[in-house]
Amino acid sequence: MGFGSYDESEQQQQTADDEEDVEAVNVHENDHDGQLSFESNASTDELVSQLGAMKDDDEE
């Protein structure tokens, strides 16, 4: 028995074992069908400035 045939049989066995343990994932489990509204007295420039400050804090 050569190395190639031994390696091939090991790979086939692993594939069969992996398929038995696979579970489906529901990607729509937490979907939300609704609306979100947000009111602020801050201007767009103020909000952009705050966002820039938060990004700067994350980089430090």
N, CA, C and O atoms as a GROMACS GRO file, in nm:
protein
  240
    1MET      N    1   0.085  -0.117   0.000
    1MET     CA    2   0.000   0.000   0.000
    1MET      C    3   0.090   0.123   0.000
    1MET      O    4   0.178   0.136   0.085
    2GLY      N    5   0.067   0.214  -0.095
    2GLY     CA    6   0.147   0.335  -0.106
    2GLY      C    7   0.088   0.447  -0.021
    2GLY      O    8  -0.026   0.440   0.024
    3PHE      N    9   0.167   0.549  -0.002
    3PHE     CA   10   0.121   0.661   0.080
    3PHE      C   11  -0.002   0.729   0.020
    3PHE      O   12  -0.093   0.768   0.094
    4GLY      N   13  -0.006   0.743  -0.112
    4GLY     CA   14  -0.118   0.810  -0.178
    4GLY      C   15  -0.250   0.740  -0.152
    4GLY      O   16  -0.350   0.807  -0.127
    5SER      N   17  -0.255   0.607  -0.159
    5SER     CA   18  -0.381   0.537  -0.139
    5SER      C   19  -0.425   0.545   0.007
    5SER      O   20  -0.545   0.552   0.034
    6TYR      N   21  -0.332   0.545   0.102
    6TYR     CA   22  -0.366   0.558   0.244
    6TYR      C   23  -0.424   0.697   0.269
    6TYR      O   24  -0.527   0.710   0.336
    7ASP      N   25  -0.361   0.800   0.216
    7ASP     CA   26  -0.407   0.937   0.236
    7ASP      C   27  -0.547   0.955   0.176
    7ASP      O   28  -0.632   1.021   0.236
    8GLU      N   29  -0.569   0.898   0.059
    8GLU     CA   30  -0.699   0.910  -0.007
    8GLU      C   31  -0.810   0.847   0.076
    8GLU      O   32  -0.919   0.904   0.088
    9SER      N   33  -0.786   0.732   0.134
    9SER     CA   34  -0.889   0.665   0.214
    9SER      C   35  -0.918   0.744   0.342
    9SER      O   36  -1.033   0.746   0.387
   10GLU      N   37  -0.818   0.809   0.400
   10GLU     CA   38  -0.841   0.892   0.518
   10GLU      C   39  -0.929   1.012   0.484
   10GLU      O   40  -1.018   1.049   0.561
   11GLN      N   41  -0.905   1.072   0.369
   11GLN     CA   42  -0.985   1.187   0.328
   11GLN      C   43  -1.130   1.148   0.305
   11GLN      O   44  -1.221   1.222   0.342
   12GLN      N   45  -1.154   1.034   0.245
   12GLN     CA   46  -1.291   0.988   0.220
   12GLN      C   47  -1.364   0.964   0.352
   12GLN      O   48  -1.482   0.995   0.363
   13GLN      N   49  -1.296   0.908   0.449
   13GLN     CA   50  -1.358   0.879   0.577
   13GLN      C   51  -1.394   1.009   0.650
   13GLN      O   52  -1.501   1.017   0.709
   14GLN      N   53  -1.308   1.108   0.648
   14GLN     CA   54  -1.336   1.235   0.714
   14GLN      C   55  -1.457   1.304   0.652
   14GLN      O   56  -1.539   1.361   0.724
   15THR      N   57  -1.468   1.300   0.521
   15THR     CA   58  -1.580   1.363   0.453
   15THR      C   59  -1.711   1.299   0.497
   15THR      O   60  -1.809   1.370   0.521
   16ALA      N   61  -1.714   1.168   0.507
   16ALA     CA   62  -1.836   1.099   0.547
   16ALA      C   63  -1.874   1.136   0.690
   16ALA      O   64  -1.992   1.154   0.720
   17ASP      N   65  -1.775   1.147   0.779
   17ASP     CA   66  -1.803   1.183   0.918
   17ASP      C   67  -1.853   1.326   0.928
   17ASP      O   68  -1.945   1.354   1.006
   18ASP      N   69  -1.795   1.417   0.852
   18ASP     CA   70  -1.835   1.557   0.858
   18ASP      C   71  -1.978   1.578   0.812
   18ASP      O   72  -2.049   1.662   0.867
   19GLU      N   73  -2.022   1.503   0.711
   19GLU     CA   74  -2.157   1.520   0.657
   19GLU      C   75  -2.264   1.481   0.758
   19GLU      O   76  -2.375   1.534   0.753
   20GLU      N   77  -2.233   1.391   0.849
   20GLU     CA   78  -2.332   1.347   0.948
   20GLU      C   79  -2.358   1.454   1.053
   20GLU      O   80  -2.468   1.459   1.108
   21ASP      N   81  -2.261   1.541   1.082
   21ASP     CA   82  -2.272   1.638   1.190
   21ASP      C   83  -2.319   1.776   1.142
   21ASP      O   84  -2.327   1.869   1.222
   22VAL      N   85  -2.350   1.791   1.015
   22VAL     CA   86  -2.386   1.920   0.960
   22VAL      C   87  -2.531   1.953   0.995
   22VAL      O   88  -2.622   1.872   0.976
   23GLU      N   89  -2.551   2.075   1.048
   23GLU     CA   90  -2.686   2.123   1.077
   23GLU      C   91  -2.713   2.246   0.992
   23GLU      O   92  -2.622   2.325   0.965
   24ALA      N   93  -2.836   2.263   0.950
   24ALA     CA   94  -2.873   2.378   0.869
   24ALA      C   95  -2.877   2.504   0.956
   24ALA      O   96  -2.912   2.498   1.074
   25VAL      N   97  -2.842   2.615   0.897
   25VAL     CA   98  -2.844   2.743   0.967
   25VAL      C   99  -2.956   2.827   0.905
   25VAL      O  100  -2.960   2.845   0.783
   26ASN      N  101  -3.044   2.878   0.988
   26ASN     CA  102  -3.153   2.963   0.942
   26ASN      C  103  -3.106   3.108   0.948
   26ASN      O  104  -3.100   3.168   1.056
   27VAL      N  105  -3.073   3.165   0.831
   27VAL     CA  106  -3.021   3.301   0.828
   27VAL      C  107  -3.131   3.405   0.845
   27VAL      O  108  -3.101   3.523   0.864
   28HIS      N  109  -3.256   3.365   0.837
   28HIS     CA  110  -3.368   3.457   0.850
   28HIS      C  111  -3.433   3.449   0.988
   28HIS      O  112  -3.542   3.504   1.008
   29GLU      N  113  -3.369   3.383   1.081
   29GLU     CA  114  -3.425   3.363   1.214
   29GLU      C  115  -3.453   3.495   1.286
   29GLU      O  116  -3.553   3.506   1.358
   30ASN      N  117  -3.367   3.595   1.266
   30ASN     CA  118  -3.382   3.721   1.338
   30ASN      C  119  -3.416   3.837   1.246
   30ASN      O  120  -3.383   3.952   1.276
   31ASP      N  121  -3.482   3.809   1.133
   31ASP     CA  122  -3.525   3.917   1.044
   31ASP      C  123  -3.626   4.006   1.115
   31ASP      O  124  -3.702   3.960   1.200
   32HIS      N  125  -3.626   4.133   1.079
   32HIS     CA  126  -3.717   4.228   1.142
   32HIS      C  127  -3.789   4.306   1.033
   32HIS      O  128  -3.726   4.371   0.949
   33ASP      N  129  -3.919   4.301   1.035
   33ASP     CA  130  -4.000   4.378   0.940
   33ASP      C  131  -4.067   4.490   1.017
   33ASP      O  132  -4.176   4.472   1.071
   34GLY      N  133  -4.004   4.603   1.023
   34GLY     CA  134  -4.060   4.715   1.097
   34GLY      C  135  -3.997   4.844   1.052
   34GLY      O  136  -3.925   4.849   0.952
   35GLN      N  137  -4.024   4.948   1.126
   35GLN     CA  138  -3.971   5.079   1.094
   35GLN      C  139  -3.894   5.134   1.212
   35GLN      O  140  -3.921   5.101   1.328
   36LEU      N  141  -3.797   5.217   1.181
   36LEU     CA  142  -3.718   5.283   1.284
   36LEU      C  143  -3.715   5.431   1.250
   36LEU      O  144  -3.685   5.469   1.137
   37SER      N  145  -3.744   5.513   1.346
   37SER     CA  146  -3.733   5.657   1.324
   37SER      C  147  -3.648   5.716   1.436
   37SER      O  148  -3.646   5.665   1.548
   38PHE      N  149  -3.577   5.823   1.402
   38PHE     CA  150  -3.487   5.885   1.498
   38PHE      C  151  -3.493   6.035   1.475
   38PHE      O  152  -3.475   6.083   1.363
   39GLU      N  153  -3.516   6.108   1.581
   39GLU     CA  154  -3.519   6.254   1.572
   39GLU      C  155  -3.404   6.311   1.652
   39GLU      O  156  -3.375   6.265   1.762
   40SER      N  157  -3.340   6.412   1.596
   40SER     CA  158  -3.228   6.475   1.664
   40SER      C  159  -3.228   6.624   1.634
   40SER      O  160  -3.265   6.667   1.524
   41ASN      N  161  -3.188   6.702   1.731
   41ASN     CA  162  -3.176   6.847   1.711
   41ASN      C  163  -3.040   6.884   1.653
   41ASN      O  164  -3.016   7.000   1.620
   42ALA      N  165  -2.950   6.785   1.641
   42ALA     CA  166  -2.815   6.811   1.590
   42ALA      C  167  -2.819   6.819   1.437
   42ALA      O  168  -2.897   6.749   1.372
   43SER      N  169  -2.734   6.904   1.382
   43SER     CA  170  -2.725   6.917   1.237
   43SER      C  171  -2.644   6.800   1.181
   43SER      O  172  -2.577   6.728   1.254
   44THR      N  173  -2.651   6.784   1.051
   44THR     CA  174  -2.574   6.679   0.985
   44THR      C  175  -2.425   6.698   1.010
   44THR      O  176  -2.353   6.600   1.034
   45ASP      N  177  -2.377   6.822   1.004
   45ASP     CA  178  -2.235   6.849   1.027
   45ASP      C  179  -2.193   6.810   1.169
   45ASP      O  180  -2.085   6.754   1.189
   46GLU      N  181  -2.279   6.838   1.267
   46GLU     CA  182  -2.249   6.800   1.405
   46GLU      C  183  -2.241   6.649   1.420
   46GLU      O  184  -2.153   6.597   1.489
   47LEU      N  185  -2.335   6.578   1.356
   47LEU     CA  186  -2.336   6.432   1.366
   47LEU      C  187  -2.212   6.372   1.298
   47LEU      O  188  -2.153   6.277   1.350
   48VAL      N  189  -2.174   6.427   1.183
   48VAL     CA  190  -2.054   6.379   1.113
   48VAL      C  191  -1.930   6.404   1.198
   48VAL      O  192  -1.840   6.321   1.204
   49SER      N  193  -1.926   6.517   1.264
   49SER     CA  194  -1.814   6.550   1.352
   49SER      C  195  -1.805   6.451   1.468
   49SER      O  196  -1.697   6.405   1.504
   50GLN      N  197  -1.920   6.419   1.528
   50GLN     CA  198  -1.923   6.321   1.638
   50GLN      C  199  -1.877   6.184   1.590
   50GLN      O  200  -1.805   6.114   1.661
   51LEU      N  201  -1.920   6.146   1.470
   51LEU     CA  202  -1.878   6.017   1.414
   51LEU      C  203  -1.727   6.014   1.395
   51LEU      O  204  -1.662   5.915   1.427
   52GLY      N  205  -1.671   6.123   1.344
   52GLY     CA  206  -1.525   6.132   1.327
   52GLY      C  207  -1.452   6.119   1.459
   52GLY      O  208  -1.348   6.054   1.467
   53ALA      N  209  -1.506   6.181   1.564
   53ALA     CA  210  -1.444   6.173   1.696
   53ALA      C  211  -1.449   6.029   1.749
   53ALA      O  212  -1.353   5.982   1.809
   54MET      N  213  -1.561   5.961   1.726
   54MET     CA  214  -1.572   5.822   1.772
   54MET      C  215  -1.473   5.732   1.699
   54MET      O  216  -1.411   5.644   1.759
   55LYS      N  217  -1.458   5.756   1.568
   55LYS     CA  218  -1.362   5.676   1.490
   55LYS      C  219  -1.219   5.701   1.538
   55LYS      O  220  -1.139   5.608   1.546
   56ASP      N  221  -1.188   5.826   1.571
   56ASP     CA  222  -1.054   5.859   1.621
   56ASP      C  223  -1.027   5.788   1.752
   56ASP      O  224  -0.916   5.741   1.776
   57ASP      N  225  -1.129   5.781   1.839
   57ASP     CA  226  -1.114   5.712   1.969
   57ASP      C  227  -1.087   5.563   1.949
   57ASP      O  228  -1.009   5.503   2.024
   58ASP      N  229  -1.151   5.503   1.849
   58ASP     CA  230  -1.131   5.359   1.821
   58ASP      C  231  -0.990   5.329   1.772
   58ASP      O  232  -0.936   5.222   1.799
   59GLU      N  233  -0.931   5.424   1.698
   59GLU     CA  234  -0.798   5.402   1.642
   59GLU      C  235  -0.689   5.411   1.746
   59GLU      O  236  -0.579   5.359   1.725
   60GLU      N  237  -0.715   5.476   1.859
   60GLU     CA  238  -0.612   5.495   1.962
   60GLU      C  239  -0.592   5.376   2.047
   60GLU      O  240  -0.509   5.378   2.137
   0.00000   0.00000   0.00000
